[in-house]
Amino acid sequence: MTILRFAALPLLLAALPLHAASDPYAARIAKILKATPLIDGHNDWPEALGEKAKDKRWTMDLTRLDPTVYHSDIDRLRAGGVGGQFWSVWVSADLPQLQQVKDTLDQIGMVHSLAARYPQHFRMVTTAAQLRAAHKAGRIASLIGVEGGGQIDDSMAVLRAYRQLGASYLTLTHSRTIDWADSATDNPAHDGLTPFGEAVVHELNRLGMLVDLSHVSEATMLDALRVTKAPVIFSHSNARALCDTPRNVSDALLRQVAANGGVVMVNFAAQYVSEARRIWGADRSAEITRNNAPPFGGLHIGDPTGAAKALAAWEAAHPEPVTTIAQVADHIDHIAKIAGHDHVGIGSDFDGVGALPQGLGGVQTYPALLAELMRRGWTDADIAKLAGENVLRVMATAEKVAAGMQSEPEGNAQPTARE
């Protein structure tokens, strides 16, 4: 077991800059990640494999993949020192909800197949104690996050089935407002949660599943924080004070997360890290619409070659702003300043986004982010909290809340979202 436990350390050290042999941060990071698992709150590798590899994903060798195609593979997970991973089982919110359920089950199967095919690397877990045990045994603890309330098809029974299959959190919405909760990136319909949405939060508490508030509107965040009996998570969100998108968390909400005992796990997606990159992306989208708007408004409607040339000219005149690892560290610093070091974590969104900051191009790069924070004066204790101790605390507290709710009946008596 000792060999397994420390086998990843040479790879971890190799992931640091070339001067790491004389860099005191490398040894400090290795020591911290030996004791505390580095836990990422959100990685879309299962969905990326489904989209890009199709049915080959069930049998292809996942040890080493093309880094221009995937942000993740087994070798790079080991090099990055990953000790625990919430694998996102995302499906499009635009699909009919019953199809979302079917596709979610397919992706849950993919996560289980990782552990079945590579038991020397992965172990399925659902509790904080199991996660620590897997890390001690040298395995990457694998958890499941269902990334969208539409994926339960307005059914408590489906939610309970996901839990039985190993799901550890539910993101209340994705990109679309649903029957019972408002999304951050769609028109609101409920001013937060409906009574059924509140019942979903209650059922998540009873099941011991984490309530994930990434992607939801601020009104939904507030309602969930009011209703929940357990700490919440934001599995992949940043500080809105630094990048003003509703996908991020305002300072007022950060203070409420601290009062709740929850954790905000910082996202690496460039459009949620850099305000300049966010504005550039919106301007680029507007330019695409300007060239292609149907049926009559586009400057190049019906002329895809002309539209492509026009966009290329716009991009040449408006280069994409550079996003950096330092800016990601700025978000971590800000959340720690406003909410406290006990309430920040890492939720990369690897394999779920296109543009990433310089220095954070794949799962092998976590040590570089930790080193950046150490250069800013972060202590080993605070790095350990960020890496995994905070989310482990949240998980353990949610488990205690669930244990205290076991005498309550299942949520069958609750009204359905469509009533």
N, C-alpha and C positions, 0 to 999 in steps of 0.2 A: 504493500500500500504506500510505503514511503516513496518508492520509485514513481508511482503514478502521481502522487501529490506534488512532487517537485519537478516533474518532467517538463512542465511548461516554462519554468523559470529562465532557462537559457534563451528560449524564443522570446520571452517577455523582454529580456534585457536587449536582445537584438533589435527589437522594435523601436528602441530609443535612438537618439541621434548618434552619429559615429563617435562622438567624444564621450559616449556613455560610460566607457571603462573608467574614466576619471571624473565622472559626473556623480556627485553625491546623491542626486535625486534617484538614480537608477536603483541603488541599493535600498534606499528608503521605500521606494514604490514596491520593490520585490518583497520587502519585509511586511508591509501593510497588506498586500494582496495574498500573502501566505496565511495571514490571520483572518482577514475579512474578504469574502467573495466580492469581486467587482460585478455588480448587477446592473444590467441595462434594462430599462423599462419598456423598450419598444424596438423591435427589429422585424422587418417585413420579409425576411428571407423565404419563408414558406410560400408566400404569394408570388414573390419574384421567380422562384423556381417553377411554380405552376404556369406563370405567364410566359416564361422564356424557354423552359425545357419541356413543357407539356408532360406527357406520360413518361418521358425518359427520367423524370425527377425521382421516380420510385426505385430506379436501379443504377443511375449514374454515380460515378465516384465523386463524392462531395469533399474529398480531402483537400484538393487544390483546384480552384476554379479561376477563370480568366478575370483578373481584377478590373478590366475595362467593362465587364458585363455585370459582375456581382460585387457587392461590398463585403460579402461574407463567404467564408469557407472554413473548414475545420482547422487547417494549419494557421490561418490568420486569427481565428478565435483564440487559439492557444497562444499565439504570439502576443495578442492583446491582453492576456491575463484574465480573460472573461471567466467568472466563476458562476454566474447565474444569468439567464436570459429569459425575459418575457417575450416569447415569440408571438407576434401579432398574427391573428387569423382574420385578415381584412378581406371583405368583398365589397363590390361597388354598391353604394347606397342608391344608385339609380335602378338596380334590379328589382323585380317583384320580390316581396319579402319572403315568400316560400322558397324562391330560388336562392335567396341569400342564406336561408337555413341549410339547404343542400350543399351549397358551395362552402359554407362554414364547416360543415362536417367533413368535407373533403380535405380542407386544410388542417383541421384537427388531426385527421389521420396522417397527414404529412409530418406533423410535429412528432407524433408517436413513432412514426417510422424512423426518425432520426435516432431516437434512443434504442429502437429495436435493431437497427442496422449497425449502429456504432456504440455499443454499450460501454466500450472502453473510453468513450469521450462524453456521452450524454446520459443523463438520468432524469426521468420525469419526477417532478416534485409538486406538491401543492401547499406545503406548510413551511414556516420559517425553520423549524428544526430539521426537516428533511433537506432543505436547501443547504443548511450548514453541514449536514452529514455528507451530502454529495460533494461539496467543496472539499471537505476533509479527505474524502476518498479520491480526489483528483479528477472528478467528473464536472462537466458543465451542467449545473442544475437547469432543467428546462421547464418553463412554465408557459401557460397559454393565456393570451389576452384577446378577448373578442372585441373587435374594434368597431362597434356600432350597434346602437339599440335596435335598429331595424332588423338586425340579424336574429332577434328572438321572435320575430313575427307576432308581436303583441301577446306572447304566450309565456306565462310563468312556468309551464311544464317544459317548454323548450329551454328556458333559462336554467332550470334544475338539471335538465339532461346535459347541458354544457358543463355544469359543475361536476356532474358524475363522470364526465369524460376528461376532467382535469383542468377546466378553465379556472383561472385565478382572478381575472378582472373582466368587467364589462365597461367599455366606453359608451356613455349614455347616448351619444349621437356620433355620426361621422359628418359628412359634408352637407347633409340634408336634414331639415327639420322633419321630425317623424310625428306619429299620431300623439305622442305623449311627452315630447321634449323638443325644445328649440336648439338648433345648431348655431354655432358662431358664424357660419358662412352661408346662411340661407335666411330668407325672410322669417321673422318670428311669427308663431301662430298661437302660442299659449302663455306668453310672458313667463317662460321658464318651464316648470314641470306641471303636468296635469295631475289630478289625484291618482291616476294609474301610474304615472311616472314616479310619484312619491312612494307608491306601493312597490315599484321595482327596486327603488333604493332600499326600502325596508327588507325586501326579500334577499337582496344582495347581502345585507348585514346578517340576516339569519343564516344564509348559506356559507358565510365566511369568505365571500368574494369581495374584492376591492371595488369601490366605486371610482371609476376613472372619469375625470372631468376635462380631459383634453378634447378639443373639437366642439365643446358645448358653448352656448351663449352665456354671457355674464349672469343673466337672470336665472338660467338653469344652474349655474354654479352656486348662486346664492340659495336657491331652493334646496339643492342637494345638501349643501352644508347645514342648512336649517334642519333637515329631516334626518340625516344620517346619525347613527349611533356609534359609528366607527370612523377612524381617520380615512380621508380620501387620498387619492393620488391624481396627479396630472402625469400621465405616462410619457408624454413627449410635448412639452410646452415651455415657453420662455417668458422673459420679463417684458411686459407691454411698455414699460417706461423706456426701454431701449429700442424696441421695434414695435411700432404701433399697429399691430394687427389684432383682431379679436381672437385669433388663435392663441395669443399669449395672455398672461395673467397680470392684471393691474396690481399696483401696490396695495390698494385697499383690500383686494382679494387675497394677496399674499399674507397680509396680517390675519385674515380670517382662517387661512390654511394653517398658519402657526397656532392659532387658538384651537383649531380642530385637531392638531397633532399630525396633520398630513404632510405630504412631500410633493414638491414640484420637480420633475425629472427633465433635465434640460435637453432640448432638441437641437440637432446639428443642421437641420435644413436651412440653406442660405437665406431663403425668403422670410424665415422667422427669426434669424439671427441679426441681419443687417437691415437697418431702415433704408439705406440707399439701395440695397438690392431689392427690397420689397417694392419701392417706388419704381425702380427700373422694370421689374417684372410686370407691374400694372401698366406702365407705359407701353411695354412691348405687346401685351395683350390687346391694348387699345389700337396699336398699329396693325396687328393682325386683323382685328375687326374692321378697321378702316379700309383695308385692302380687300376683304372678303365678305363683308356684311351682305347677307341675302335679304330680299331678292334683288334689290336695285341699288343699294347704297354703296357697295364696295367699289373702290377705285379700279380694282382688277377682277371683279366678279366674272367668272367664266374663263379666266386666264390664269391658271395656277402657276405657269412659268413667270408671268409678269408679277404676280403676287409674291413669289419666292424671291425674285430679284429686288423688289421694293423692300421686302423685309431685310434682306441681306444688306442693302444700302443703309437702311435705318440702323441696323446693328453696328455697321462700320462707323457710323457717325455717333452712335451712343453705345460705347463699349460697356459690357457687363461689369458692374462694380465688384471688386475683389472682396471676398469674405474670408476672415482669418480665424485661426484657432484662438487668438487673443480675444476676439469678439465673443466667442462662445464662453471663454473664461469670464468675460465681463458680465454676461448674463448670470453665471453661477455666483460671482461676487455680489451682484445686485440682489439676487434672491436671498443669499446668506445675510446681507446687510439688513434687508427689510423683514424677512421672516425668521432668520436665524440659521446657523449652520446645521441645526437638527431637521431642517425642512427642505433640503435640496438634494437632488440626485441626478442621475444620468439616464436619458431616454433618447438615444441617438436618432432613431428613425432610419437607420441604415437599410438599404435595399428597398426603401419606400419613397425615396426622393431622388431627384436628378442632381441638383447643384449642392455641393458640400464645401465647407470652408477649406482653405489651404491648410494642410497638415492633419486633416481628419478625413482621409479618403477611404477608410475601411476599418474593419473591426480590430485591426492590428495597432491602431493609433491611440487607444485610450491612455497608455502610459505617457504619451506626449502631452495630453491635456492635463493629467495629474502633475506632470513636471512643471507645466506653465503656472499652475496654481501654487505649487511649492515655491517657485521663483517669486511669487507675490506675497509670500509669507504664511501660507496656509500650514498649519501644524499637521503632524501625522494623525492626530486624533480627529481633526476636522476632515482630512482626506479620507479616513476610514468611514466617517459618517456619510460623506458624499458617495463613496464607492459602493457601499452596501448596507451599512449599519442602520441608516435611516429607514430604508424600505423594509428591512428585516423587522425593525421595531413596529412599523405600520402593520405588517403582516401578522405579527404575533398579537398585537392589540385587536385586530379584526377577528382573529381566531378566538380570543377571549370573549369578545362581544357575541360572536356566533354561539359559543358554548352556553352563554347566559340566555339565549333566545330559543333553545331547543324545545322548550315546553310549548312554544307558540305553534299554532297550526300552519300548514303550508298555505301559500297565498292564493289558493283556489277561489276563496270567497270574494276576492277583490274584483271590482268591475273591470271589464276588458277595456283596452284603449279605444276601441271603436264605439263603445256605448255612450 
